[in-house]
Amino acid sequence: MTIITPTDEMWYALHTRSRFENVVFENLTKKSFETFLPKMKKPSRRKDRRVVLDVPIFPGYVFVKAGLTPENHLSILKTIGVVRVLGSTRGPVAIPEESLSSLQIMVSAGEEIFTAATFLEGEAVIVTRGPFEGITGIFAKNLGQGRVIVNIDILGQSAAVHVSDTDIERVP
């Protein structure tokens, strides 16, 4: 059994304010903490063009490697945009070094990274691409192999359409 002391440097996940990932990353780096903000390229449509954006793989989270002494812990929490260090009632929970190393290798490889949002049955979704683009409906079922069923109510009748799981998003 390994005993971890507050001075042992470990990786921790920080919950950030919405869209503050870059601010937290930059400010923690300025404070000389080793930080990691995994990003992926995601196509986005604007009114007049399509662009490719670098977006966080885990929106609202930044990883920091630090010994959580009271001074470091307070310094991290005082960083603009940091909400809390993820953990349990017993305190912050460290993330295994192997998990972060694997994620760093995935990101540095430069290959396309796919993330799958999990939808709950009955959740409102909108189709964002394809022939049904713009239609809102209710998530019905995950068929596997990247296909899902979305129920759409039209004139009191319910119609089900099969779409790719990457072509739907939660209704904001």
C-alpha positions as a printed Julia matrix, in Angstrom:
172×3 Matrix{Float64}:
   0.0    0.0     0.0
   1.38   3.38   -1.01
   0.92   6.27    1.36
   0.42   9.57   -0.41
   1.53  12.74    1.32
   0.36  16.27    0.38
   3.8   17.02   -1.06
   3.59  14.14   -3.58
   2.81  15.57   -7.01
  -0.31  13.95   -8.46
  -2.74  14.81  -11.25
  -6.07  16.34  -10.24
  -9.1   17.39  -12.28
 -10.3   20.94  -11.77
 -13.88  21.95  -12.47
 -13.91  25.37  -14.14
 -16.49  28.01  -14.87
 -18.18  27.6   -18.23
 -15.78  28.44  -21.08
 -12.95  29.35  -18.67
 -10.74  26.36  -19.5
  -8.13  28.43  -21.39
  -8.07  31.14  -18.71
  -7.5   28.56  -15.96
  -4.85  26.78  -18.06
  -2.92  30.01  -18.71
  -3.15  31.29  -15.12
  -2.04  27.99  -13.57
   0.85  27.8   -16.04
   1.88  31.33  -14.97
   1.83  30.1   -11.37
   4.33  27.37  -12.42
   1.92  24.44  -12.12
   2.1   21.65  -14.67
  -1.27  21.79  -16.42
  -2.96  19.87  -19.19
  -5.95  20.97  -21.27
  -6.72  18.25  -23.83
  -8.26  19.67  -27.0
  -9.61  18.29  -30.25
 -10.46  19.86  -33.58
 -14.18  20.25  -34.2
 -15.86  21.63  -37.32
 -18.22  24.52  -36.64
 -20.64  26.38  -38.87
 -20.89  30.15  -38.89
 -23.43  32.18  -40.8
 -21.19  32.56  -43.82
 -18.54  29.84  -43.51
 -17.32  26.67  -41.87
 -14.36  26.78  -39.47
 -12.4   24.22  -37.49
 -12.07  25.07  -33.8
  -9.82  23.7   -31.07
 -12.28  22.75  -28.32
 -11.67  21.04  -24.98
 -12.28  17.29  -25.01
 -13.73  17.65  -21.51
 -15.56  21.0   -21.42
 -15.38  22.58  -17.98
 -12.31  20.66  -16.82
  -8.55  21.25  -16.68
  -5.94  18.89  -15.24
  -3.2   20.06  -12.89
  -0.21  18.21  -11.45
   0.65  19.41   -7.97
   1.4   18.42   -4.44
  -1.74  19.51   -2.64
  -0.15  21.23    0.31
  -2.51  23.77    1.89
  -0.62  26.58    0.11
  -0.84  24.94   -3.33
  -4.46  23.94   -2.8
  -5.4   27.52   -1.92
  -3.37  28.93   -4.81
  -5.17  26.62   -7.25
  -8.61  27.45   -5.84
  -7.88  31.2    -6.0
  -7.12  30.96   -9.72
  -9.67  32.87  -11.79
 -12.2   30.43  -13.25
 -11.52  27.47  -10.93
 -14.67  26.23   -9.2
 -13.28  23.26   -7.28
 -10.88  20.34   -7.27
 -12.81  17.16   -8.06
 -12.99  14.71   -5.22
 -15.15  13.13   -2.59
 -16.14  14.02    0.96
 -12.66  12.86    2.01
 -10.96  15.43   -0.19
  -9.5   15.73   -3.7
  -9.1   12.5    -5.64
  -5.93  12.01   -7.68
  -6.08  10.74  -11.25
  -3.72   7.85  -12.06
  -0.58   8.94  -13.91
  -1.17   6.21  -16.54
  -4.6    7.62  -17.44
  -3.24  11.11  -18.01
  -0.23   9.77  -19.93
  -2.55   7.84  -22.24
  -4.67  10.93  -22.82
  -1.57  13.03  -23.54
  -0.38  10.46  -26.09
  -3.81  10.44  -27.78
  -3.85  14.24  -28.05
  -0.21  14.56  -29.2
  -0.74  11.96  -31.96
  -2.72  14.56  -33.88
  -5.3   12.04  -35.02
  -9.02  12.77  -34.93
 -10.51  12.09  -31.5
 -14.11  11.01  -31.21
 -16.14  11.61  -28.11
 -19.59  10.19  -27.66
 -22.15  12.07  -25.67
 -24.49   9.74  -23.89
 -28.13  10.63  -24.21
 -30.86   9.49  -21.89
 -34.06   8.0   -23.23
 -36.65  10.78  -23.4
 -34.07  13.59  -23.62
 -34.76  16.46  -26.06
 -32.27  16.56  -28.94
 -31.77  18.48  -32.17
 -30.42  17.03  -35.42
 -27.42  19.15  -36.48
 -26.44  17.55  -39.82
 -27.89  15.51  -42.62
 -31.31  15.46  -44.3
 -33.12  16.01  -40.97
 -30.95  19.0   -39.94
 -32.79  21.43  -37.66
 -35.46  18.98  -36.51
 -35.98  18.64  -32.77
 -37.17  15.42  -31.24
 -36.88  13.0   -28.36
 -33.95  10.58  -28.06
 -35.43   7.07  -28.17
 -32.71   4.46  -28.48
 -29.05   3.84  -29.24
 -28.84   1.17  -31.93
 -25.07   0.78  -31.64
 -22.5    1.23  -34.4
 -23.04   4.99  -34.33
 -26.78   4.95  -35.08
 -29.62   6.26  -32.91
 -33.4    6.62  -33.12
 -35.01  10.02  -32.6
 -38.79  10.32  -32.25
 -40.36  13.36  -33.89
 -43.93  14.46  -33.17
 -45.74  15.8   -36.22
 -49.46  16.63  -36.18
 -50.05  14.45  -33.15
 -48.31  11.5   -34.8
 -44.91  10.21  -33.78
 -42.36   9.36  -36.45
 -39.0    7.73  -35.75
 -35.9    8.55  -37.77
 -32.53   6.83  -37.74
 -29.57   9.23  -37.61
 -25.89   9.1   -36.79
 -25.07   9.68  -33.11
 -22.63  12.41  -34.17
 -25.45  14.32  -35.9
 -27.45  15.09  -32.76
 -26.94  17.4   -29.8
 -28.85  18.15  -26.62
 -31.37  20.97  -26.93
 -29.92  23.86  -24.9
